[in-house]
């Protein structure tokens, strides 16, 4: 039987949406992938479904919504790259069921977000947003009242992950006292101190900054009650997820002076494009001037961050397509694989039910196919096994794997 190999790289179609940095295209090109289409904006569900026909790998940012319906219609899709930190725009469960690993960039824009948070803390403590707005209206309000140095102030960080810990380091270098709260035990950076509860942190912090993911425990984490638990005259910053803060309650606490100021970069509902109006209770009225900074979800939107993200996520897609490794996937069993030579590598994604591996090994034994190497990892939903066989036996092995009960998808690498 003639041995088959995987699809030539020139025929692997890749679709990149939302103006992903050209570094991603360069990284893919350097790895031998040339069939790449780029689109500046996001696509609505029906448009996306049509565009995904025949596409093998998809790259998106935060606006594109990958629903179960989209995934069911994607006939060739093998991997998704989220060129951002967030992954809540993808139905990860549906992607898992379809055997599609999802990759993101949890590290590349952490510095950009951290710098913005520190800058906003300084500006808010000095009352710059309000003074700036008044100056543009012709009002000269020179005063030291409610204008403070950042040095010596208490910073409360909610969520001490990649970004929160970097904010911690920068803040401490400026002389702040850092406290943090996280649902998981975390090793503190420098002299940062872990708080026993969110309420404890809110009661002592002069500046509170949020760096949490979106899940059931963080949605509306900051209710009106918790906002009122913050120190009188303190500052709130949210560059995490829009669902974390009750914005109506935040606006009320700013209007009556309970909080000195706030900075918000993410919102429960965000415009789908730059042409759509931004609607939020945080917007100032015609005559209202408050100490508030509103930014359009740009925490990680720096040239440096987008360059780094382009390389990071594109490299992960290349590694999975070339090698089969899923160590960096957010929804898939983590399998780290060595480079392969002299054999063909088969990828088999299956439902995690008893008997699958027994059936695979039995089929190989019955057909006299020798296994040169085998790597297996599972989670509660699926199993991912990588099998290396002699090149002359790979076609037969692939055909037999496709017959295994519980198979979701199979693929043959070089």
C-alpha positions in Angstrom: 0.0 0.0 0.0 1.3 3.5 -0.9 2.1 5.6 2.1 0.2 8.8 2.4 1.4 11.9 4.3 -0.4 14.9 5.7 -1.8 17.7 3.6 1.0 19.8 2.0 1.5 23.0 3.9 0.8 25.0 0.8 -2.7 23.6 0.8 -3.4 24.2 4.5 -5.8 27.2 4.5 -5.5 29.8 7.3 -7.9 32.6 8.0 -6.8 35.5 10.2 -9.5 38.0 11.3 -9.5 41.4 13.2 -6.3 42.9 11.9 -3.9 40.5 13.5 -0.3 41.8 13.4 1.7 41.0 10.2 4.2 39.2 12.4 1.7 36.3 12.6 1.7 36.0 8.8 5.5 36.2 8.7 5.8 33.4 11.3 3.4 31.2 9.4 5.2 31.9 6.1 8.6 31.1 7.7 7.2 27.7 8.7 6.0 27.0 5.1 2.4 28.0 5.3 1.4 30.2 2.4 -2.3 29.9 1.9 -3.2 32.7 4.4 -6.2 35.1 4.1 -6.3 38.2 6.3 -9.4 40.3 7.1 -9.2 43.6 9.0 -12.4 43.3 10.9 -14.6 40.6 12.6 -17.4 38.7 10.9 -20.9 38.0 12.0 -22.0 34.4 12.5 -23.5 33.8 9.1 -20.5 35.4 7.3 -18.1 33.5 9.5 -19.8 30.2 8.8 -19.5 30.8 5.1 -15.9 32.0 5.3 -14.7 29.0 7.3 -15.7 26.4 4.7 -12.4 24.6 3.8 -10.4 26.6 6.4 -8.0 24.5 8.5 -6.7 27.1 11.1 -8.4 30.2 12.3 -6.9 33.3 14.0 -9.1 35.8 15.9 -9.0 38.5 18.5 -11.7 39.4 21.1 -14.6 40.5 18.9 -15.2 37.3 16.8 -17.6 34.9 18.5 -16.9 31.2 17.9 -20.2 29.5 18.8 -21.2 25.8 18.7 -23.0 26.5 15.4 -19.9 28.0 13.9 -17.8 25.0 15.0 -20.3 22.5 13.6 -20.2 24.2 10.2 -16.4 24.4 10.1 -15.8 21.2 8.1 -11.9 21.3 8.0 -11.0 23.3 11.1 -8.2 21.7 13.2 -7.1 24.6 15.4 -8.1 28.1 16.7 -5.7 30.8 17.7 -6.9 33.6 20.0 -4.4 36.4 19.4 -5.2 37.9 22.8 -5.3 36.8 26.4 -9.1 36.2 26.7 -10.8 33.1 25.4 -14.4 33.6 26.5 -15.3 34.5 22.9 -14.9 30.8 22.0 -17.2 28.0 23.1 -14.4 25.9 24.5 -16.6 23.0 25.3 -17.9 22.7 21.8 -14.4 23.1 20.4 -13.2 20.3 22.7 -16.0 18.0 21.5 -15.1 18.8 17.9 -11.5 17.9 18.6 -10.3 21.4 18.0 -7.6 22.8 20.3 -7.6 26.5 21.2 -4.5 28.5 21.8 -4.1 32.0 23.2 -1.4 34.5 24.3 -1.4 34.7 28.1 2.0 36.4 28.4 2.7 38.7 25.4 0.7 41.7 26.5 1.1 41.6 30.2 3.6 44.4 30.3 1.3 46.7 28.2 -1.7 46.1 30.6 0.5 46.6 33.7 1.9 49.9 32.4 -1.6 51.2 31.7 -2.8 50.3 35.1 0.1 52.1 36.9 -0.3 55.1 34.7 -4.1 55.3 35.5 -3.4 54.9 39.2 -1.1 57.9 39.1 -3.4 60.1 37.0 -6.5 59.3 39.2 -4.7 59.9 42.5 -3.7 63.3 41.1 -7.1 64.1 39.7 -5.8 64.6 36.2 -8.8 63.4 34.3 -11.1 65.9 35.9 -8.6 68.7 35.7 -7.9 67.9 32.0 -11.7 68.0 31.2 -12.1 71.3 33.0 -9.1 72.8 31.2 -10.7 71.9 27.8 -13.7 73.9 29.0 -11.7 76.9 29.8 -11.7 76.3 33.6 -8.4 76.9 35.5 -8.7 74.9 38.7 -5.2 74.9 40.3 -5.4 73.1 43.7 -3.7 70.4 45.7 -7.0 69.3 47.2 -7.6 65.6 46.7 -4.3 65.3 44.8 -2.0 62.6 46.1 1.4 60.9 45.4 1.3 57.2 44.6 4.3 56.6 46.9 3.2 55.0 50.2 -0.3 54.2 49.1 -1.8 50.7 49.4 -2.5 48.9 46.1 -5.0 46.1 46.2 -4.7 43.6 43.3 -7.6 41.2 42.7 -6.3 38.3 40.7 -2.5 37.7 41.1 -1.8 36.0 37.8 0.5 37.0 34.9 -0.7 40.6 34.8 -1.5 41.1 38.4 1.9 40.0 39.6 3.6 42.3 37.0 1.5 45.2 38.2 2.7 44.3 41.7 6.4 44.5 40.8 5.9 47.9 39.0 3.9 49.3 41.9 6.3 48.3 44.5 9.2 49.9 42.6 7.2 53.2 42.8 6.9 52.9 46.6 3.4 51.4 46.9 2.5 48.8 49.5 1.0 45.9 47.6 -1.7 43.6 48.8 -3.4 40.9 46.7 -6.3 38.5 46.8 -6.6 35.4 44.7 -8.7 32.3 45.0 -5.6 30.2 44.6 -2.5 30.3 46.7 0.1 32.4 45.0 3.8 33.1 45.7 4.1 36.8 46.3 6.5 39.0 44.3 8.8 41.2 46.4 7.1 42.4 49.6 3.5 41.9 48.4 1.2 40.6 51.0 -1.7 38.1 50.5 -5.1 39.2 51.9 -7.3 36.7 53.5 -10.4 37.8 51.7 -11.6 40.2 49.1 -13.4 42.2 51.8 -10.2 42.6 53.7 -8.4 43.9 50.7 -11.1 46.4 49.8 -11.1 47.9 53.2 -7.4 48.7 53.2 -6.6 49.6 49.6 -6.2 53.1 48.2 -6.2 51.7 44.7 -8.0 48.5 43.7 -7.1 46.9 40.4 -8.8 43.9 38.9 -7.0 41.1 36.9 -9.4 38.2 37.0 -10.8 35.9 34.3 -14.5 35.8 33.4 -16.3 32.9 35.1 -19.3 32.3 37.4 -17.3 33.4 40.4 -16.1 36.8 39.0 -19.3 37.9 37.2 -20.6 41.0 39.1 -17.9 40.4 41.7 -18.0 44.1 42.5 -21.6 44.7 43.5 -22.8 47.9 45.0 -22.3 46.5 48.5 -18.6 45.7 47.7 -18.0 49.0 46.0 -19.2 50.7 49.2 -16.8 48.5 51.2 -13.9 50.2 49.5 -12.2 53.0 51.4 -13.7 56.5 51.2 -11.7 58.4 48.6 -10.2 55.3 47.0 -9.7 54.4 43.3 -11.0 51.5 41.3 -9.4 50.2 38.0 -10.7 47.4 35.8 -8.7 46.1 32.9 -9.8 42.5 33.3 -13.4 41.6 32.1 -16.4 43.8 31.6 -18.7 41.6 33.6 -16.7 42.0 36.8 -18.0 45.4 37.9 -21.6 46.7 38.4 -21.1 49.9 36.4 -24.3 51.5 37.5 -23.1 51.1 41.1 -19.7 52.4 40.2 -21.1 55.5 38.6 -23.2 56.1 41.7 -20.2 55.8 44.0 -18.3 58.3 41.9 -21.1 60.8 41.7 -21.7 61.0 45.4 -17.9 61.1 46.2 -17.5 57.7 47.9 -14.7 57.0 45.3 -12.1 59.5 44.2 -11.9 58.1 40.7 -12.1 55.1 38.4 -10.6 53.7 35.2 -12.4 51.2 33.0 -11.1 49.5 29.9 -13.6 46.7 29.5 -17.4 46.6 29.5 -20.3 44.1 29.7 -21.3 45.1 26.2 -18.8 46.5 23.8 -19.3 48.0 20.3 -18.7 45.5 17.5 -16.8 48.0 15.5 -15.3 51.5 15.7 -18.4 52.8 13.8 -20.8 51.7 16.6 -21.7 54.1 19.4 -20.3 53.3 22.9 -23.1 53.2 25.4 -22.4 53.0 29.2 -23.5 54.5 32.5 -19.9 55.6 32.9 -20.1 58.2 30.2 -20.2 61.8 31.4 -23.3 63.9 30.8 -23.1 67.3 29.0 -22.3 69.2 32.2 -20.8 66.4 34.4 -17.1 66.4 35.0 -15.7 63.4 37.0 -12.4 61.9 37.7 -12.8 58.9 35.3 -10.7 57.4 32.6 -12.6 55.4 29.9 -10.6 53.5 27.3 -11.9 51.2 24.5 -10.5 47.9 25.6 -6.9 48.8 24.7 -5.0 47.5 27.8 -3.0 45.1 25.6 -3.1 47.2 22.4 0.4 48.4 22.0 2.6 47.9 19.0 5.0 45.8 21.0 2.2 43.6 22.5 0.6 43.0 19.1 4.0 42.1 17.6 4.7 39.6 20.4 1.2 38.1 20.3 1.4 37.6 16.6 4.6 35.5 17.0 3.4 33.7 20.1 0.1 32.4 18.9 1.2 31.7 15.3 4.1 29.7 16.7 1.6 27.6 18.7 -0.5 26.9 15.7 2.6 25.9 13.7 3.8 23.6 16.5 0.4 21.9 16.7 0.1 21.5 12.9 3.7 20.3 12.4 4.3 18.4 15.6 0.9 17.6 17.3 2.0 19.1 20.6 -0.8 20.7 22.7 1.1 21.9 25.7 -0.1 25.5 25.2 -3.8 24.7 24.5 -6.4 26.1 26.9 -9.0 23.4 26.3 -7.1 20.3 25.3 -5.2 17.5 27.1 -1.6 18.7 27.3 0.7 16.4 25.2 4.3 17.5 24.7 6.0 15.7 21.8 9.6 15.3 20.6 10.5 15.9 17.0 9.8 12.9 14.9 12.1 11.3 12.3 11.9 8.1 10.3 8.3 7.4 11.3 4.9 8.8 10.5 2.9 10.4 13.4 -0.8 9.8 13.7 -3.1 12.0 15.9 -6.2 10.4 17.3 -8.8 12.4 19.2 -11.5 10.4 20.8 -14.2 10.5 23.5 -12.8 9.7 26.9 -14.7 6.4 27.3 -13.4 3.0 28.6 -12.0 0.7 26.0 -10.7 3.1 23.3 -7.0 2.4 23.9 -7.6 -1.3 24.2 -9.4 -1.2 20.8 -6.6 0.8 19.2 -3.9 -1.5 20.4 -5.9 -4.6 19.4 -6.4 -3.2 15.9 -2.8 -2.5 15.5 -1.9 -6.0 16.8 -4.4 -7.7 14.5 -3.0 -5.9 11.4 0.7 -6.4 12.4 1.4 -2.7 12.7 4.3 -2.0 15.0 4.0 1.1 17.3 7.3 2.9 17.5 6.1 5.5 20.0 2.8 6.3 21.8 1.8 9.4 23.8 -1.6 9.7 25.6 -3.3 12.3 27.7 -6.9 12.7 28.7 -9.3 15.1 30.4 -12.9 14.5 31.5 -14.2 14.8 28.0 -11.7 13.6 25.4 -8.5 11.5 25.0 -5.7 12.6 22.7 -3.3 9.9 21.6 -0.3 10.3 19.3 1.1 7.2 17.7 4.2 6.8 15.7 4.5 4.0 13.1 6.7 2.9 10.3 6.2 5.1 7.2 5.1 2.0 5.1 2.3 1.3 7.6 0.9 4.8 8.2 -1.9 4.6 5.6 -3.3 1.4 6.9 -2.9 2.6 10.5 -4.9 5.8 9.7 -7.7 3.8 8.1 -8.0 1.5 11.1 -7.9 4.4 13.6 -10.9 6.0 11.8 -12.9 2.8 12.6 -12.3 3.0 16.4 -15.5 3.6 18.4 -15.6 7.1 19.9 -13.3 8.6 17.3 -13.8 12.4 17.0 -11.1 13.0 14.4 -7.8 11.6 13.1 -4.9 13.2 11.3 -1.7 12.0 9.8 1.5 14.1 10.1 4.7 13.7 8.1 
